[in-house]
Amino acid sequence: MAHIRQLARQNQTMLKKTGSYYLIHISVAAMVAYAVTGNLWASLTLSLLEPTVQAVAFFFHEKAWERAARRRAASAADAVPSLA
């Protein structure tokens, strides 16, 4: 449990961003699904399932981009010749 708390603290901004994205995605998905199906239960099911999977994927997508940025920064730092 402590590991989860530490992970949440370290990624607080990203988790908030992911949460807001999730809420917007659910709202849009529910409206689109209802417009297509005309069925409230089907639209709610679709609007909860797909955005939930997308929110998890988005979190890991952001983590991968952060990792790539750190690698680029490290490579750029290694490429700078030292004066020593």
GUPAVO-190523 format. One line per field, with one value per residue (C-alpha): residue number from 1; residue in one letter; x negated, y negated, z negated. Coordinates in nm, 3 decimals. Each point is the difference from the previous one (the first is absolute). Layout:
BEGIN
nr: NUM:...
rest: a:...
xx: X:...
yy: Y:...
zz: Z:...
This chain:
BEGIN
nr: 1:2:3:4:5:6:7:8:9:10:11:12:13:14:15:16:17:18:19:20:21:22:23:24:25:26:27:28:29:30:31:32:33:34:35:36:37:38:39:40:41:42:43:44:45:46:47:48:49:50:51:52:53:54:55:56:57:58:59:60:61:62:63:64:65:66:67:68:69:70:71:72:73:74:75:76:77:78:79:80:81:82:83:84
rest: m:a:h:i:r:q:l:a:r:q:n:q:t:m:l:k:k:t:g:s:y:y:l:i:h:i:s:v:a:a:m:v:a:y:a:v:t:g:n:l:w:a:s:l:t:l:s:l:l:e:p:t:v:q:a:v:a:f:f:f:h:e:k:a:w:e:r:a:a:r:r:r:a:a:s:a:a:d:a:v:p:s:l:a
xx: 0.000:-0.288:-0.130:0.335:0.004:-0.354:0.089:0.309:-0.202:-0.269:0.258:0.260:0.023:0.014:0.267:0.211:-0.042:0.094:0.308:0.126:-0.061:0.196:0.303:0.009:-0.041:0.287:0.228:-0.073:0.017:0.337:0.148:-0.132:0.107:0.348:0.032:-0.098:0.191:0.288:-0.042:-0.098:-0.141:-0.206:-0.135:-0.096:-0.171:-0.196:-0.085:-0.148:-0.185:-0.191:-0.114:-0.117:-0.231:-0.106:-0.079:-0.232:-0.166:-0.033:-0.181:-0.259:-0.025:-0.092:-0.255:-0.163:-0.025:-0.158:-0.253:-0.085:-0.049:-0.236:-0.200:-0.026:-0.117:-0.259:-0.125:-0.026:-0.193:-0.239:-0.057:-0.121:-0.381:-0.141:-0.253:-0.197
yy: 0.000:-0.238:0.056:-0.108:-0.313:-0.088:0.055:-0.222:-0.277:0.010:-0.016:-0.228:-0.249:0.274:0.188:-0.318:-0.057:0.362:-0.034:-0.312:0.161:0.304:-0.208:-0.191:0.321:0.171:-0.296:-0.016:0.378:0.015:-0.268:0.162:0.351:-0.124:-0.186:0.317:0.260:-0.195:0.238:-0.148:0.323:0.080:-0.355:0.008:0.337:-0.111:-0.337:0.158:0.292:-0.163:-0.319:0.206:0.199:-0.323:-0.176:0.280:0.000:-0.382:0.017:0.243:-0.199:-0.309:0.199:0.122:-0.358:-0.116:0.283:-0.088:-0.367:0.099:0.220:-0.283:-0.239:0.250:0.058:-0.373:-0.044:0.281:-0.161:-0.331:0.005:-0.071:-0.277:0.198
zz: 0.000:-0.074:0.352:0.146:-0.218:0.106:0.366:-0.040:-0.169:0.268:0.279:-0.157:0.289:0.261:-0.194:-0.024:0.373:0.067:-0.224:0.173:0.339:-0.121:-0.103:0.328:0.197:-0.189:0.064:0.372:0.039:-0.179:0.225:0.318:-0.107:-0.089:0.331:0.187:-0.203:-0.154:-0.295:-0.337:-0.148:0.309:0.012:-0.370:0.038:0.306:-0.152:-0.314:0.158:0.284:-0.182:-0.298:0.224:0.176:-0.329:-0.108:0.342:-0.015:-0.336:0.136:0.323:-0.203:-0.202:0.322:0.133:-0.327:0.017:0.361:-0.096:-0.283:0.239:0.255:-0.272:-0.122:0.356:0.059:-0.326:0.100:0.339:-0.149:-0.020:-0.342:-0.057:-0.258
